[in-house]
Amino acid sequence: MTKTLEQKNTRYLFIWLPLVLLVGSALFYVMLVFHAHHMREKQLDLKQANIWKAFTLHPESMVLHIAGEYDIDANKRVINDLPNQPRDTSLFDHEKKQFVEFAILTRQMNWKGEPYRLTTYVSSKEVSHLIIKVFLAEIAILLFLLLAIVIVNRRSSRVLWQPFFLTLKKAAAYDLVRNPSMHLDSQTGIAEFNQLNHELNDLVGKVNKVYTNQKQFVENASHEMQTPVAIIRSKIEFLINDPALTERTAVLLADITAANERLSQLNKSLLLLAKIDNNQFPQVEQVDVSQVIEKILENYHEHYEHFPKLTKSIQPQIIIVANLSLFEILLSNLVGNAVIHNIPNGRIHVELNTEKLMIVNTGNEIKDDPEKLFERFKKGDDASKTTGLGLALVKQITQLYQLKIQYEYENAEHRITVFFC
């Protein structure tokens, strides 16, 4: 599923930032426990020093045992291997009637030549509570940072990517035929976007130049072809009227005439495509599609001796704003395509309403990709003597007036629909 850059960036933040914060939280917890234990050792050391100092200053008034605070035991034999590290133990609290965890430190002391054993206590519960509270506070801060990073990143991304979206908007509105100019700001404040806009401006300039040259070539070539085509036609007519014309020569002249007519039609179609590309049909008016399609159907019916069976459902006064000549060409090509590519004893159905024009005709299935039918010089049947530009003209005209065209083949019927909305 395609997502926006902002969505993907936010997704990656939500995937990787929690992992980074989780690893950071684990390291923070380890360091917190280490420092808490270190603090506990320092508390025990300080407590030992203070209690021993108080004992040596006032031994008579000093209480030797306070539960959970310290124990001073006199006349104990010296233990050389007494551990000098805190240990964990538990004492029963008679008030709370439960065991309480403590960390204790026991050391051998000497005063006036007598050995003493001094044990000090620090509550482990308070240290554990401190670790939990600090760790929970750290988790809350990290979650707040995660949310803040995502929000700030989304807002900053919108500001930073604004020049890109502006470029994208202008590129989407760019039309080689109707709107060939696309000036992009080369000073956006961001070096990468400046380079992007500069390259796009150069690219559009090159495309416009190539396209203009191509249009001029097609138009010039079509104009130049008109003269030799007309000369060939006049010479053929002269030969046909020659009294010495033989049957074999007549057959050859008929083939030449057909080829010349096809060349003439090709020339006219190419010239018309060039004019459409050059937007040389600016005049528009209200075209009554109902009347035009009726007239075209009548003309084709009179021209073709074996016209397919026709059914129609045409609403009156269907109006569209367009160039009359171009729309007549569009409708004529669609009807002609349905007649020429039909089958013996076939049928045609024409439907017209405010939403669409649909022409359905029987015919053989197209072996090639149907979408290619609207390309220039593409024909459904390679043996066809048509120019292959009829549907290309239809496509070009529908694009000019922003109409949607659709082709379907179902139940041995070709269906071409032009949507007005």
Secondary structure, 3 states (H helix, E strand, C coil): CCCCHHHHHHHHHHHHHHHHHHHHHHHHHHHHHHHHHHHHHHHHHHHHHHHHHHHHHCCCCCCCEECCCEEEEECCCCCCCCCCCCEEEEEEECCCCEEEEEEEEEEEEEECCEEEEEEEEEEHHHHHHHHHHHHHHHHHHHHHHHHHHHHHHHHHHHHHCHHHHHHHHHHHHCECCCECCCCCCCCCCCHHHHHHHHHHHHHHHHHHHHHHHHHHHHHHHHHHHHHHHHHHHHHHHHHHCCCCCCHHHHHHHHHHHHHHHHHHHHHHHHHHHHHHHCCCCCCCEEEEHHHHHHHHHHHHHHHCCCCCEEEEEECCCCEEEECHHHHHHHHHHHHHHHHHCCCCCCEEEEEECCCEEEEEEECCCCCCCHHHHHCCCCCCCCCCCCCCCHHHHHHHHHHHCCCEEEEEEECCEEEEEEECC
